[in-house]
Amino acid sequence: MVSPDGDEGYPGRLAVRATYTLTPDGGLWVEMSATTDAATVVNMVHHSYWNLAGHASGTVRGHELVVHADRYLPVDSGGIPTGDQREVAGTPFDFRPDRRPPATLGAAIDALPAAADGTNPGGVDHDFVIRGWRPDGVLRQVALLRDPASGRALEILSDQPGVQVYTGNYLDGTLTGKGGKAYPKQAAICLETQKYPDSIHHEGQQGWPSVRLDPGSTYRHNMVQRFHGRSRG
């Protein structure tokens, strides 16, 4: 795929490649790369929706979520990161792996209610700072989603410094899928590995990765979605 110079206001002719590979061990590998002929901004994501109980099973409120992050990015009224990084401890964003009992999406959603004026649908739509990340291209587990009812689990590995957690807050029943099933609010969750959103406006700020791509360099982003069957408890 090629995004021409000036497309959506971005400089440079961007040549993009995405490769999807299914593996025998239940994994979906997503490998993304890009090159440019002028300095530009690149931060690609894979935006799939998941409900481990099945697409017609209702919401993901009962799912448990682990995110390997001690900090998250607070956002303004428009959903844009403010530039701060805050500790997740003691907040609805505490999905740390050492938390007991594990965090449920329903509890987090209830702690982040919709705005009375309708400007914010509530729920989680925030980026998390991956614990121990380094720019070495190594795949690390960044998140683990589990549905206790079915025993199914989804493991996310990535070489990126952040993961956006989005609990389907803007789904409203107007989108339909298989068999004409309507998807209500919070019917699914997205786990999008990436560099931090709005990083271009925090270039050089400590703790913020660069999203600049120059000619002669190659942008790379690798992630794995690995599925596991019913747990034995």
Secondary structure by P-SEA (a helix, b strand, c coil): ccccccccccccbbbbbbbbbbcccbbbbbbbbcccccbbbbbbbbbbbbccccccccccccbbbbbcccbbbbbccccccccbbbbcccccccccccccccccaaaaaaacccccccccccccccccccccccccccccccbbbbcccccbbbbbbccccbbbbbcccccccccccccccccccccbbbbbbcccccccccccccccccccccccbbbbbbbbbcccccccc
